[in-house]
Amino acid sequence: MTTEASTSAFRRENVKFASQNDLCAAWVYRPTASPLASRSGTSASKQYPAMILGHGLGGIKEMGLDRFASRFTELGIVCVVFDYRHFGESGGQPRQLLDISLQLQDWEAAIDYTSSLENVDKERIGIFGSSFGGGHVISVAAKDKRVKAVISQCPFTSGFHSAQTVGLLPLLRLGVLGLRDMLFSSKDQILPVPLAGNPGETALMNAPDVIKFRRLIPANFDYADYVAARFALHIGLYNPGWKSASVHCPILFAVCGKDSVAPPGPTLSYAKQAPKATIKLYEQMGHFDIYVDEHFDIATKDYNEFLRANL
């Protein structure tokens, strides 16, 4: 269990909230600074805007989301960072089951929970998703009008295009493993497939720079680098970018120009369809660069400007 944490800017507590019949584990960051001013320009006394943060393909909150939440909380924003069911410290059996519909339910549950928090302004709730989660937040915002601002980071927008990045033979092998998992695994078991691999290997991500994925895993952290193979049967059919035109709140698309996992071309096309889109193209960044070092600093500066203006 991750211990609680605090700095001069925030205090963080471990919580769990209900999603259907299981519990999602989460961190709640509460700022010690004054809340951001309301849209009218006056102080929103004791009422804080909120951001909800969720990760990508097989990711959990310990894999870099704390850094983003810390930056947002320093603005005077309550942050809720959660793990999807079946992953991390959340409930759900079997473990490492990546189900798109269940994860979208978890986003809705996270919004319900955040809306219930004391001192959260229910009219100023935003969502941040990265990679696969960057696609989820498009889907969620298109449907849930409680969402007032969105940051979609290196987003998965087209299953068709992302599936092509792994290569034909690995894709066929993934399909066979997915069928075996779906047809022959028992209720509480899965057939695992790796999240990350070398080029040509049977993994959900196998581009040359995918090895950078491991930079997100904390040292000496026990992390399961796989998911249920049955997910491979669905990834190519999930196209959250199609819903961009239905996102009517402000949305920032943070697109990595050298993204080898979520191709930037389709994402830029979809982003232009969102009525209130802000598009940031980081031409020299790869998919896993944006989480760390100077790339993180560049992106979060843009995110903070967006949140000041829209939340």
VOBA-1610 file (N, C-alpha, C; in pm, whole numbers, padded with zeros to 5 digits, always signed):
BEGIN
Met+00084-00119+00000Met+00000+00000+00000Met+00087+00124+00000Thr+00059+00217-00089Thr+00135+00340-00096Thr+00101+00430+00021Thr+00202+00485+00084Thr+00179+00570+00199Thr+00129+00707+00155Glu+00071+00777+00250Glu+00026+00912+00222Glu+00147+01004+00208Ala+00128+01116+00143Ala+00238+01208+00118Ala+00189+01351+00133Ser+00281+01441+00158Ser+00246+01582+00167Ser+00368+01667+00135Thr+00343+01787+00083Thr+00446+01887+00059Thr+00389+02020+00106Ser+00462+02126+00081Ser+00411+02258+00117Ser+00293+02299+00029Ala+00276+02231-00086Ala+00171+02266-00181Ala+00047+02179-00170Phe+00061+02057-00115Phe-00054+01968-00111Phe-00034+01859-00006Arg-00144+01792+00021Arg-00138+01668+00097Arg-00214+01562+00018Arg-00162+01440+00023Arg-00220+01332-00056Arg-00263+01219+00035Glu-00385+01168+00011Glu-00435+01057+00090Glu-00478+00943-00002Asn-00471+00822+00050Asn-00514+00703-00022Asn-00663+00680+00003Val-00738+00656-00103Val-00881+00632-00089Val-00921+00519-00182Lys-01045+00474-00166Lys-01105+00381-00261Lys-01249+00424-00285Phe-01293+00413-00409Phe-01432+00446-00440Phe-01495+00333-00521Ala-01625+00325-00515Ala-01697+00215-00578Ala-01711+00237-00728Ser-01690+00129-00803Ser-01721+00125-00945Ser-01791-00008-00970Gln-01920-00001-00995Gln-02002-00121-01003Gln-01985-00202-00873Asn-01943-00328-00883Asn-01934-00413-00764Asn-01794-00425-00706Asp-01701-00343-00754Asp-01564-00346-00706Asp-01521-00207-00661Leu-01396-00197-00617Leu-01343-00070-00570Leu-01223-00029-00654Cys-01217+00100-00685Cys-01100+00158-00751Cys-01014+00225-00645Ala-00885+00197-00647Ala-00791+00263-00558Ala-00751+00397-00619Ala-00733+00496-00534Ala-00701+00629-00585Ala-00621+00709-00484Trp-00555+00812-00535Trp-00496+00916-00452Trp-00580+01041-00467Val-00604+01110-00357Val-00667+01241-00362Val-00565+01345-00317Tyr-00536+01437-00405Tyr-00445+01547-00376Tyr-00528+01669-00338Arg-00503+01723-00220Arg-00573+01843-00176Arg-00473+01957-00163Pro-00495+02065-00236Pro-00399+02175-00232Pro-00405+02252-00101Thr-00290+02302-00061Thr-00285+02391+00056Thr-00296+02536+00013Ala-00279+02563-00117Ala-00292+02699-00169Ala-00439+02733-00190Ser-00464+02861-00216Ser-00600+02905-00243Ser-00647+02846-00376Pro-00777+02820-00388Pro-00829+02767-00515Pro-00816+02868-00627Leu-00815+02816-00751Leu-00816+02906-00866Leu-00939+02994-00862Ala-00925+03114-00915Ala-01040+03204-00920Ala-01150+03144-01004Ser-01273+03181-00972Ser-01387+03133-01049Ser-01388+03200-01185Arg-01473+03153-01276Arg-01477+03211-01409Arg-01521+03357-01407Ser-01593+03396-01302Ser-01636+03535-01293Ser-01523+03626-01249Gly-01409+03567-01209Gly-01294+03645-01168Gly-01286+03667-01019Thr-01386+03622-00944Thr-01385+03638-00799Thr-01334+03511-00735Ser-01294+03518-00612Ser-01241+03402-00542Ser-01350+03301-00517Ala-01327+03176-00554Ala-01424+03070-00528Ala-01397+03018-00386Ser-01453+03087-00288Ser-01420+03060-00148Ser-01443+02915-00112Lys-01334+02848-00075Lys-01337+02710-00028Lys-01385+02612-00133Gln-01400+02655-00254Gln-01443+02566-00360Gln-01331+02552-00463Tyr-01283+02428-00478Tyr-01170+02402-00566Tyr-01217+02336-00696Pro-01159+02373-00808Pro-01178+02291-00927Pro-01109+02156-00906Ala-01140+02060-00990Ala-01084+01926-00973Ala-01043+01869-01107Met-00937+01789-01103Met-00893+01713-01219Met-00886+01565-01181Ile-00932+01480-01270Ile-00925+01335-01252Ile-00824+01281-01353Leu-00732+01198-01305Leu-00624+01149-01391Leu-00628+00997-01400Gly-00619+00945-01522Gly-00613+00802-01545Gly-00507+00768-01649His-00451+00649-01637His-00335+00611-01720His-00377+00540-01848Gly-00276+00486-01914Gly-00293+00424-02044Gly-00294+00272-02036Leu-00244+00210-02141Leu-00252+00066-02161Leu-00177-00010-02051Gly-00253-00068-01957Gly-00192-00143-01849Gly-00123-00057-01746Gly-00132+00075-01757Gly-00063+00165-01664Gly-00136+00180-01532Ile-00060+00212-01429Ile-00116+00237-01297Ile-00064+00371-01246Lys-00127+00420-01142Lys-00104+00558-01099Lys+00040+00585-01059Glu+00112+00484-01013Glu+00252+00504-00973Glu+00345+00533-01090Met+00298+00512-01211Met+00383+00524-01330Met+00376+00664-01390Gly+00407+00763-01307Gly+00422+00899-01356Gly+00306+00992-01335Leu+00188+00941-01303Leu+00074+01030-01287Leu+00087+01119-01165Asp+00168+01076-01068Asp+00188+01161-00950Asp+00253+01293-00988Arg+00342+01291-01086Arg+00410+01415-01127Arg+00313+01515-01187Phe+00224+01466-01272Phe+00125+01556-01331Phe+00029+01610-01224Ala-00017+01522-01136Ala-00109+01567-01031Ala-00044+01671-00941Ser+00083+01653-00911Ser+00153+01750-00826Ser+00154+01888-00892Arg+00180+01892-01022Arg+00182+02020-01092Arg+00044+02085-01092Phe-00060+02005-01114Phe-00195+02062-01118Phe-00237+02110-00979Thr-00201+02034-00877Thr-00242+02071-00742Thr-00176+02201-00698Glu-00055+02226-00747Glu+00013+02351-00715Glu-00064+02473-00767Leu-00153+02452-00865Leu-00238+02561-00914Leu-00356+02588-00823Gly-00381+02499-00728Gly-00500+02510-00646Gly-00614+02426-00700Ile-00581+02305-00748Ile-00678+02212-00804Ile-00675+02082-00725Val-00790+02033-00682Val-00799+01900-00623Val-00777+01797-00734Cys-00694+01698-00710Cys-00668+01594-00811Cys-00703+01456-00756Val-00768+01377-00838Val-00799+01238-00806Val-00731+01151-00911Val-00637+01069-00868Val-00559+00982-00958Val-00599+00838-00926Phe-00650+00765-01024Phe-00707+00633-00992Phe-00650+00522-01079Asp-00662+00401-01025Asp-00630+00279-01100Asp-00760+00216-01149Tyr-00759+00168-01272Tyr-00873+00094-01324Tyr-00891-00036-01245Arg-01014-00083-01241Arg-01037-00216-01184Arg-00951-00320-01256His-00909-00420-01179His-00823-00529-01227His-00676-00491-01235Phe-00642-00366-01198Phe-00503-00322-01206Phe-00461-00253-01076Gly-00330-00258-01051Gly-00276-00187-00936Gly-00340-00228-00806Glu-00376-00130-00726Glu-00435-00155-00595Glu-00587-00164-00599Ser-00645-00155-00718Ser-00790-00166-00731Ser-00835-00312-00724Gly-00964-00332-00700Gly-01020-00467-00696Gly-01045-00521-00835Gly-01105-00638-00839Gly-01142-00699-00965Gly-01063-00823-00998Gln-01134-00929-01034Gln-01073-01055-01078Gln-01128-01092-01214Pro-01044-01147-01302Pro-00903-01179-01283Pro-00816-01053-01292Arg-00695-01063-01243Arg-00604-00950-01250Arg-00558-00927-01394Gln-00526-00802-01423Gln-00472-00760-01553Gln-00571-00778-01668Leu-00700-00774-01635Leu-00804-00780-01738Leu-00830-00639-01789Leu-00798-00613-01915Leu-00817-00482-01974Leu-00943-00488-02060Asp-01049-00431-02007Asp-01180-00430-02074Asp-01220-00284-02096Ile-01237-00245-02221Ile-01263-00106-02253Ile-01390-00055-02187Ser-01498-00131-02194Ser-01624-00085-02136Ser-01614-00070-01984Leu-01541-00161-01919Leu-01523-00150-01774Leu-01441-00026-01739Gln-01339+00003-01818Gln-01258+00121-01788Gln-01337+00250-01808Leu-01424+00253-01906Leu-01510+00370-01922Leu-01606+00384-01805Gln-01654+00273-01752Gln-01736+00277-01630Gln-01656+00335-01514Asp-01529+00299-01506Asp-01444+00350-01398Asp-01427+00502-01407Trp-01417+00554-01527Trp-01410+00699-01543Trp-01538+00765-01492Glu-01652+00708-01524Glu-01778+00765-01476Glu-01786+00758-01324Ala-01741+00647-01268Ala-01741+00633-01122Ala-01646+00734-01058Ala-01533+00760-01124Ala-01438+00858-01071Ala-01498+00998-01072Ile-01575+01030-01174Ile-01642+01160-01178Ile-01747+01168-01068Asp-01824+01061-01048Asp-01922+01058-00939Asp-01853+01083-00806Tyr-01743+01013-00782Tyr-01673+01025-00655Tyr-01617+01167-00637Thr-01553+01219-00739Thr-01493+01352-00729Thr-01600+01458-00705Ser-01714+01442-00770Ser-01824+01538-00751Ser-01875+01539-00607Ser-01855+01428-00537Ser-01905+01418-00399Ser-01807+01471-00296Leu-01686+01505-00337Leu-01586+01548-00242Leu-01617+01687-00186Glu-01594+01700-00058Glu-01614+01829+00007Glu-01518+01932-00054Asn-01568+02052-00076Asn-01492+02166-00127Asn-01454+02155-00275Val-01513+02058-00346Val-01494+02053-00490Val-01610+02123-00560Asp-01576+02215-00650Asp-01675+02284-00730Asp-01724+02190-00840Lys-01845+02143-00828Lys-01898+02044-00921Lys-01910+02097-01064Glu-01905+02230-01079Glu-01914+02289-01211Glu-01778+02308-01276Arg-01672+02265-01206Arg-01537+02281-01261Arg-01458+02152-01242Ile-01502+02048-01310Ile-01434+01919-01305Ile-01376+01889-01443Gly-01246+01860-01445Gly-01179+01825-01569Gly-01121+01685-01562Ile-01079+01632-01676Ile-01022+01497-01681Ile-00895+01498-01765Phe-00798+01419-01721Phe-00669+01404-01788Phe-00646+01256-01812Gly-00623+01220-01937Gly-00591+01082-01969Gly-00469+01076-02059Ser-00387+00975-02040Ser-00265+00960-02118Ser-00269+00830-02197Ser-00223+00837-02322Ser-00213+00720-02408Ser-00350+00656-02427Phe-00370+00532-02385Phe-00501+00470-02399Phe-00605+00549-02319Gly-00564+00600-02203Gly-00652+00686-02125Gly-00681+00817-02196Gly-00587+00862-02281Gly-00611+00982-02360Gly-00725+00962-02459Gly-00744+00839-02504Gly-00861+00807-02585Gly-00986+00800-02501His-00975+00739-02382His-01091+00729-02294His-01150+00865-02261Val-01064+00964-02234Val-01121+01093-02192Val-01197+01161-02306Ile-01161+01131-02431Ile-01242+01181-02542Ile-01380+01117-02539Ser-01384+00985-02521Ser-01512+00914-02516Ser-01598+00963-02400Val-01534+00981-02284Val-01609+01023-02165Val-01663+01164-02181Ala-01580+01257-02227Ala-01624+01396-02240Ala-01733+01413-02345Ala-01731+01328-02447Ala-01834+01335-02550Ala-01971+01298-02494Lys-01971+01220-02387Lys-02096+01170-02329Lys-02137+01243-02202Asp-02042+01275-02116Asp-02071+01325-01982Asp-02051+01477-01977Lys-02159+01549-01968Lys-02153+01695-01972Lys-02105+01755-01840Arg-02081+01673-01738Arg-02021+01725-01616Arg-01875+01763-01637Val-01815+01710-01742Val-01674+01738-01771Val-01663+01876-01836Lys-01581+01963-01775Lys-01570+02101-01823Lys-01438+02129-01894Ala-01341+02041-01882Ala-01214+02060-01951Ala-01145+01925-01963Val-01070+01906-02070Val-01005+01777-02098Val-00861+01799-02143Ile-00771+01718-02090Ile-00635+01709-02144Ile-00615+01566-02191Ser-00592+01552-02321Ser-00574+01421-02384Ser-00429+01412-02430Gln-00349+01339-02354Gln-00204+01334-02376Gln-00163+01214-02459Cys-00082+01238-02561Cys-00038+01134-02658Cys-00148+01030-02677Pro-00267+01077-02719Pro-00385+00989-02710Pro-00392+00879-02815Phe-00442+00766-02770Phe-00483+00657-02857Phe-00618+00699-02916Thr-00622+00728-03044Thr-00747+00773-03106Thr-00800+00678-03212Ser-00713+00591-03266Ser-00755+00503-03375Ser-00698+00363-03354Gly-00784+00270-03317Gly-00740+00133-03301Gly-00686+00075-03430Phe-00745+00113-03540Phe-00701+00063-03670Phe-00556+00102-03696His-00521+00228-03672His-00386+00274-03700His-00286+00226-03595Ser-00327+00221-03469Ser-00235+00173-03365Ser-00204+00025-03383Ala-00305-00053-03423Ala-00283-00196-03443Ala-00178-00221-03551Gln-00171-00134-03650Gln-00075-00153-03758Gln+00070-00132-03714Thr+00090-00062-03602Thr+00226-00032-03560Thr+00301-00155-03511Val+00231-00264-03477Val+00300-00381-03422Val+00350-00475-03531Gly+00302-00458-03654Gly+00345-00546-03762Gly+00246-00660-03785Leu+00241-00711-03907Leu+00139-00809-03944Leu+00153-00940-03867Leu+00274-01000-03863Leu+00290-01129-03796Leu+00262-01119-03646Pro+00318-01020-03574Pro+00283-01008-03432Pro+00133-00987-03412Leu+00070-00912-03504Leu-00073-00888-03491Leu-00152-01018-03505Leu-00111-01103-03599Leu-00178-01232-03616Leu-00158-01321-03493Arg-00036-01320-03439Arg-00011-01399-03319Arg-00094-01349-03201Leu-00107-01218-03189Leu-00188-01161-03082Leu-00335-01204-03097Gly-00381-01208-03222Gly-00518-01252-03244Gly-00541-01396-03202Val-00445-01483-03233Val-00456-01624-03194Val-00456-01637-03042Leu-00365-01566-02975Leu-00360-01571-02828Leu-00487-01515-02768Gly-00542-01411-02830Gly-00667-01354-02780Gly-00782-01453-02786Leu-00790-01526-02896Leu-00895-01628-02909Leu-00876-01739-02806Arg-00752-01782-02786Arg-00726-01885-02686Arg-00766-01838-02547Asp-00734-01714-02517Asp-00768-01659-02386Asp-00918-01653-02367Met-00988-01602-02468Met-01132-01586-02457Met-01206-01719-02449Leu-01157-01818-02523Leu-01229-01944-02533Leu-01192-02045-02425Phe-01068-02040-02376Phe-01023-02149-02291Phe-00980-02108-02150Ser-00972-01979-02121Ser-00936-01939-01985Ser-01057-01950-01894Ser-01033-01989-01769Ser-01142-01998-01673Ser-01180-01857-01626Lys-01284-01849-01545Lys-01339-01720-01502Lys-01235-01632-01435Asp-01150-01690-01353Asp-01054-01612-01275Asp-00911-01625-01326Gln-00896-01665-01452Gln-00763-01678-01509Gln-00757-01606-01643Ile-00635-01573-01682Ile-00612-01511-01812Ile-00492-01577-01879Leu-00483-01561-02010Leu-00363-01593-02084Leu-00292-01460-02108Pro-00174-01438-02050Pro-00111-01306-02058Pro-00038-01282-02190Val-00037-01156-02231Val+00051-01112-02339Val+00128-00989-02290Pro+00255-00976-02329Pro+00335-00862-02283Pro+00280-00730-02334Leu+00293-00628-02252Leu+00261-00493-02296Leu+00366-00440-02392Ala+00493-00461-02358Ala+00602-00403-02434Ala+00701-00512-02478Gly+00751-00499-02599Gly+00850-00593-02650Gly+00938-00526-02754Asn+01034-00601-02801Asn+01123-00553-02906Asn+01054-00564-03042Pro+01104-00493-03143Pro+01044-00502-03276Pro+01031-00646-03324Gly+00912-00681-03372Gly+00885-00815-03421Gly+00834-00911-03317Glu+00848-00877-03190Glu+00800-00965-03084Glu+00649-00953-03068Thr+00590-01058-03011Thr+00446-01059-02988Thr+00416-00982-02860Ala+00384-00856-02877Ala+00353-00766-02766Ala+00260-00658-02818Leu+00186-00596-02728Leu+00092-00493-02769Leu+00162-00367-02817Met+00285-00346-02773Met+00368-00235-02821Met+00506-00291-02849Asn+00558-00272-02970Asn+00688-00329-03002Asn+00771-00241-03096Ala+00743-00112-03096Ala+00825-00020-03175Ala+00963-00007-03111Pro+01063+00040-03186Pro+01200+00046-03132Pro+01215+00128-03005Asp+01134+00233-02987Asp+01149+00318-02868Asp+01062+00275-02751Val+00991+00163-02764Val+00901+00119-02657Val+00977+00083-02529Ile+01107+00054-02542Ile+01187+00024-02424Ile+01181+00139-02323Lys+01153+00260-02370Lys+01141+00375-02280Lys+01023+00361-02186Phe+00931+00272-02217Phe+00818+00242-02129Phe+00864+00210-01988Arg+00977+00144-01977Arg+01024+00100-01846Arg+01072+00216-01759Arg+01096+00331-01821Arg+01136+00446-01740Arg+01023+00494-01649Leu+00900+00454-01681Leu+00786+00498-01601Leu+00766+00412-01476Ile+00832+00298-01470Ile+00815+00206-01357Ile+00912+00245-01247Pro+00864+00276-01126Pro+00954+00314-01017Pro+01053+00202-00985Ala+01170+00240-00938Ala+01272+00142-00900Ala+01219+00049-00792Asn+01250-00079-00806Asn+01212-00182-00708Asn+01061-00193-00691Phe+00988-00157-00795Phe+00841-00163-00790Phe+00794-00291-00857Asp+00706-00364-00793Asp+00654-00491-00845Asp+00540-00462-00943Tyr+00572-00462-01071Tyr+00475-00425-01174Tyr+00453-00540-01270Ala+00329-00569-01302Ala+00294-00676-01395Ala+00290-00620-01537Asp+00389-00655-01617Asp+00405-00601-01752Asp+00330-00687-01854Tyr+00200-00708-01831Tyr+00121-00788-01925Tyr-00028-00760-01900Val-00110-00799-01995Val-00256-00793-01979Val-00316-00919-02038Ala-00444-00937-02016Ala-00513-01052-02073Ala-00513-01045-02225Ala-00478-01156-02287Ala-00462-01158-02433Ala-00592-01126-02506Arg-00705-01150-02443Arg-00834-01127-02511Arg-00850-00980-02554Phe-00778-00890-02488Phe-00784-00749-02524Phe-00744-00727-02670Ala-00654-00810-02722Ala-00607-00794-02859Ala-00720-00806-02961Leu-00829-00871-02925Leu-00942-00887-03015Leu-01025-00761-03026His-01004-00666-02935His-01088-00545-02930His-01014-00417-02965Ile-00883-00416-02952Ile-00809-00291-02965Ile-00828-00227-03102Gly-00833-00308-03207Gly-00846-00253-03341Gly-00982-00193-03370Leu-01080-00222-03284Leu-01217-00174-03305Leu-01251-00052-03221Tyr-01156-00008-03139Tyr-01181+00107-03053Tyr-01122+00232-03117Asn-01208+00325-03149Asn-01167+00446-03220Asn-01225+00570-03152Pro-01175+00605-03035Pro-01232+00719-02962Pro-01219+00851-03035Gly-01123+00862-03126Gly-01109+00986-03203Gly-01235+01021-03280Trp-01314+00920-03315Trp-01438+00946-03388Trp-01533+01037-03310Lys-01517+01040-03178Lys-01610+01117-03094Lys-01561+01260-03066Ser-01449+01298-03125Ser-01393+01430-03097Ser-01491+01543-03129Ala-01566+01530-03235Ala-01659+01635-03274Ala-01770+01654-03172Ser-01792+01554-03087Ser-01897+01562-02986Ser-01848+01613-02852Val-01719+01649-02843Val-01664+01706-02720Val-01681+01857-02729His-01774+01912-02653His-01808+02053-02665His-01743+02140-02558Cys-01674+02079-02463Cys-01599+02157-02366Cys-01457+02179-02420Pro-01380+02270-02361Pro-01242+02288-02406Pro-01161+02160-02388Ile-01084+02124-02489Ile-01002+02004-02484Ile-00866+02034-02543Leu-00761+01995-02472Leu-00623+02010-02518Leu-00573+01875-02566Phe-00533+01869-02690Phe-00471+01750-02746Phe-00320+01771-02743Ala-00249+01690-02665Ala-00103+01695-02659Ala-00051+01580-02746Val-00001+01613-02864Val+00033+01513-02965Val+00185+01506-02980Cys+00239+01386-02970Cys+00383+01366-02987Cys+00413+01337-03134Gly+00497+01421-03194Gly+00522+01412-03337Gly+00592+01285-03380Lys+00668+01222-03289Lys+00738+01097-03321Lys+00675+00979-03248Asp+00546+00986-03227Asp+00475+00881-03154Asp+00468+00754-03237Ser+00526+00646-03185Ser+00529+00518-03257Ser+00420+00422-03209Val+00341+00464-03112Val+00237+00380-03055Val+00098+00431-03093Ala+00079+00562-03079Ala-00046+00626-03118Ala-00014+00725-03230Pro-00021+00683-03356Pro+00025+00766-03467Pro-00036+00906-03465Pro+00049+01009-03480Pro+00000+01146-03466Pro-00092+01193-03579Gly-00075+01138-03699Gly-00156+01183-03812Gly-00305+01174-03788Pro-00359+01056-03757Pro-00502+01046-03729Pro-00546+01133-03613Thr-00463+01141-03508Thr-00501+01221-03391Thr-00517+01367-03429Leu-00425+01421-03508Leu-00435+01561-03549Leu-00561+01585-03632Ser-00596+01489-03715Ser-00718+01503-03795Ser-00842+01505-03707Tyr-00847+01413-03609Tyr-00961+01410-03519Tyr-00967+01534-03432Ala-00850+01580-03385Ala-00846+01695-03295Ala-00908+01818-03359Lys-00887+01835-03488Lys-00940+01952-03557Lys-01093+01952-03563Gln-01154+01837-03534Gln-01300+01829-03537Gln-01365+01873-03406Ala-01287+01882-03299Ala-01342+01922-03169Ala-01368+02073-03172Pro-01489+02116-03135Pro-01524+02258-03147Pro-01435+02353-03068Lys-01385+02308-02951Lys-01306+02397-02865Lys-01168+02335-02840Ala-01105+02290-02945Ala-00977+02221-02931Ala-00861+02319-02922Thr-00767+02284-02835Thr-00633+02342-02835Thr-00538+02229-02872Ile-00460+02249-02976Ile-00373+02142-03025Ile-00228+02182-03003Lys-00155+02098-02930Lys-00013+02117-02908Lys+00061+02000-02972Leu+00140+02030-03073Leu+00218+01927-03141Leu+00363+01939-03096Tyr+00411+01837-03026Tyr+00549+01834-02980Tyr+00628+01748-03078Glu+00684+01813-03178Glu+00735+01743-03296Glu+00848+01647-03265Gln+00930+01675-03165Gln+01047+01591-03138Gln+01023+01485-03031Met+00904+01477-02979Met+00876+01382-02870Met+00822+01250-02923Gly+00868+01140-02860Gly+00809+01009-02881Gly+00703+00982-02777His+00639+00867-02786His+00523+00837-02702His+00556+00841-02553Phe+00674+00795-02515Phe+00708+00787-02373Phe+00800+00899-02326Asp+00829+00995-02414Asp+00914+01108-02375Asp+00838+01209-02289Ile+00711+01225-02315Ile+00634+01334-02256Ile+00615+01320-02105Tyr+00646+01204-02051Tyr+00628+01179-01907Tyr+00745+01226-01823Val+00860+01252-01884Val+00982+01271-01805Val+01066+01387-01856Asp+01156+01433-01767Asp+01263+01526-01799Asp+01210+01656-01859Glu+01286+01714-01952Glu+01247+01845-02004Glu+01119+01839-02086His+01090+01722-02144His+00966+01708-02221His+00844+01721-02129Phe+00854+01664-02012Phe+00747+01678-01912Phe+00729+01824-01875Asp+00837+01895-01855Asp+00829+02036-01816Asp+00763+02120-01925Ile+00799+02093-02050Ile+00740+02167-02162Ile+00590+02143-02168Ala+00551+02017-02160Ala+00409+01983-02172Ala+00328+02037-02055Thr+00377+02019-01933Thr+00297+02062-01818Thr+00284+02214-01811Lys+00381+02287-01863Lys+00364+02432-01872Lys+00243+02466-01959Asp+00229+02396-02072Asp+00113+02417-02158Asp-00016+02373-02090Tyr-00009+02261-02018Tyr-00129+02212-01949Tyr-00176+02313-01844Asn-00083+02366-01769Asn-00120+02461-01664Asn-00181+02588-01723Glu-00129+02635-01834Glu-00188+02751-01899Glu-00330+02721-01946Phe-00349+02602-01999Phe-00482+02560-02043Phe-00579+02553-01925Leu-00535+02498-01814Leu-00623+02485-01698Leu-00654+02621-01636Arg-00557+02709-01632Arg-00586+02844-01582Arg-00694+02912-01664Ala-00692+02890-01793Ala-00787+02956-01882Ala-00924+02890-01885Asn-00928+02760-01856Asn-01052+02685-01881Asn-01113+02615-01761Leu-01043+02616-01646Leu-01099+02547-01530Leu-01102+02639-01408
//
